[in-house]
Amino acid sequence: MVPLGDYVDRGDDSKAVLDRLLELATRCQLQPLLGNHELMLLSALDSAEGLRFWLQCGGAATVESYGGDLYNISDAHLSFIRSCHRFFETDDHIFVHANYDPKLPLDLQPDRLLFWEHLMLFDHGMHTIPARHSTGKVAVVGHTPQENGEILDLGDVICIDTYCFGGGWLTALEVATGQIIQADREGNLRYK
């Protein structure tokens, strides 16, 4: 299982999300990715400026889920976040939080792309999508919200961010079969 990041700041109970991920790690091969919100949390621990920025980007809800004190975040949760991968790769797929440069090896991807840039970039009046990665593998990404609740499947790139944080669906993709499983905030499921 490869969760694509943003476990914190994207709902009312970040603590419960991290508890669930730690529990999942005991039951399956979990390969969690860092998201930009985890990076902001780690930066908040290092500087007052990082803390101010993070609190404006959803960090306040995360702090509230830990009883209103940033330093209530458990060592287990911080260790989990620090152990998350920048990317993950299988025989057929690459997994990144946000975006990638198709010409660069995964270990040389800049943070700006991996964690911050939306998949569709505005370039001289045209939307652009990165080409198939030089490995030839299909990229599975998040971070670029699909407000219609449908995944964006372009063949070479599949974006599974279906706007969960804004009231849409939380989406899982079984890459081997193409099966899509989605859940909304009320726990309703849909399969595609």
Order of alpha helices (4+ residues) and beta strands (2+ residues): alpha-alpha-alpha-alpha-alpha-beta-beta-beta-beta-beta-beta-beta-beta-beta-beta
